[in-house]
């Protein structure tokens, strides 16, 4: 079995990123029955805590959207366009605004500053 630290929240609950809130709740209840320390005396409480944390995050729509964006699981439409534009501008300015020769770190920082100003 894969260690819990290598699993994302969806894997901990046993659902896909497209799961509905009802499916999340059902999966959470099933996983709690498997991992709750009161139901399994002497068992390690860590898996239960991890399942609980996963459900708390995914049950909240705002936190779930944030988690999906950070994990790269959300659809492109749900990712804030501010991030896309910022990175696109940064990379475009770095790729096209820098000269081919860099003699020192100071030269590089000067070129990056000029490219940032051009990008707006």
N, C-alpha and C positions, 0 to 999 in steps of 0.2 A: 504494500500500500504506500502511496506517495506521502511524504511528510506533510503535515499541515501547513508549514511555512511556505511550501511551494505551490499551494493552491490559492486561487483567487476566491473571492466571496461566492461567486456563482458555483464554483466547484465544491466548496464547502457545504453548500446547501443541496447540491446535486441537481441544479437546474441550468438552463441556458440563459444567456443575456437577454433573450427575447421573452423571458417568463413574465407572466402577468402577476399583479399583486396577490391574486388568489392562489396561483401556483407557488409563489414564494412562501405564503403562509402555510400551505399544505406541506411543502418540502421542509420548512422550518420545524413544524410540529413532528414530522417523522424523524428528523435528525435529533431533535431534543429527546425523543423516546430512546434513541440509540446511545446518546452520549451523556444524559443527565446523571450527575454523580449520586443523587438520591435514589435513582432507580437501579443503579449498578454500584453497590457498596464496594469501596476499595479501588474503584476505577479512577484514572487520572482526570481531574476536572478541566484540564486545558482544552481538550476538543470541544467540550460544552461551551466554554468561554468564547472560543473562536467562532462557533456556530452562532452564538448569541450576537456577537459583534457584527458578523456578516449580515444577519437578518436586520439588526437595528439600522445598519447603513442602507441596505437595499430597500427596506420598507418605507423610508423617507424619500419621496420623489426628488427633492433637491439634492440630497446627499447621493442618491443613486446616480443622478445625471453627472454630478461632479466626479464620482468614482469611475463611471464609464469613460468620461473624457480623459482622466488621468491614466487609466489602464489601456486606453486605445480601443475600447470595446464599443463605444457609442457610434451611431451613424454620423456621417460627416455633417448632416443637416443639424444635428444636436450640438455640435461643437461650436463654441462661441467664435464668430467670425473675426473678432478682435485678435485672437491668437493667430489665426491663419494669416491675416493681413500683416501683422507685426513681423512674423517670421518670414513671410514672402519678401517684405521690404528689406529686412535685415540681410537675407541671403542674396537678394538681387544687388543690393548696394555693395556687399562684400565681394561678390563675384565680378561685378563690372566696374566698381569704383577703385579697386586696388591696382596699383602699378605692378608690373612683373618683378621689378627688382626691389628688394628690401634689404637695406644695409645694416639696420639696427632695430631694436625694439621701439625706439623713439620714432623712427620712420614709419614703422607699422602702425603705431598708435595715432600718428598724425594722419595717415591715410584713412584709417577707420573713422576718425572724427570727421573728416571731409565727406566720406561716403555717408555717414549718418546724417549730416546736415543736408545733403542732396536728397536723401530719402524722405526727409520731412519728419 
